[in-house]
Amino acid sequence: MRTMRTWQLGSLALALSALALGYSSERLWIWALLLVLLAVFVRLALPGTPGDKGTALFVLLVAAAAVGVLNGVSSLVMLVAVLFALSYWDLEAFDRRLGRIELDEATQLLQQAHLKRLLVVLGVSLILGLTGIAVQIRLSVGWGILLGLMALMFIRLGLSFYRGARS
């Protein structure tokens, strides 16, 4: 469990660092500081279950990245921040699910397998995100909505397939 918490907190620290670095690069220092303080407050002082805190923190970090892009912060830096936020959220949920299980060799193998899968997902996400940043395509609103719906459909189909393969 200790290893998962280390990865979890490391992901959170890297997400906050990327956001603060991005905001600071555009001379938005006060917003960077407020973001870090708000994240620390949510993590440590906000009442609620750990799952609620993890989800709230994930939403805060993703929203901060979106606001950063709208304010001219590098899309690449905000992409990295979102990926680390996603990693934090996933590891927090995984750690919570395993919280009551006694640490043994099988649990350690499960943790290692989960970390490997997460690293693969983050790597593929980074490549797709970089491709999305690099490639500029002009679409009408209708085509954008259609492609968004198709993406959601394929994500749902992929998750259903993944869940079916796991059981």
Buried (B, 14 or more C-beta within 10 A) or exposed (E): BEEBEEBBBBBBEBBBBBBBBBBBBBEBEEBBEEBBEBBEEBBEEEEEEEEEBBBBBBEBBBEBBEBBBEEEBBBBBBBBBBBBBBBBBBBBBBBBEBEEEEEEEEBEEBBEEBBEEBEEBBEEBBEEBEEEEEEEEEEEEEEEEEEEEEEEEEEEEEEEEEEEEEE
